[in-house]
Amino acid sequence: MKDLINKGLALGLGLAVVSKEQIEKLVDELVKKGEVSASGSKELIRELFEKGEAEKKEMNSRIQEQLEKLLKDLNIPTKADLERLEQRIIELENRNI
């Protein structure tokens, strides 16, 4: 049953966008239906929540990578590039004083 829940959530909106309250509500419904034991419900909630957090981190990492690639492809300077240029300008200005 746990595998079915994991697959269902992962295939639906994904655990990354499901809140802890939504997970708790889903598991409570499964307990009421007798599909999950009350004693195992807290562990299932914890596992699903942790899986969701891991998926959220993975999704954020992929988005960050794609944004960095897009900025590089468009030849748009990064914040680090701008900070490096600002530091260089300060150094050059201090030499001319």
Summary of the structure (lengths in Angstrom):
residues: 97
radius of gyration: 23.6
end to end distance: 73.9
largest distance: 79.5
contacts: 221
relative contact order: 0.10
helix: 82%
strand: 0%
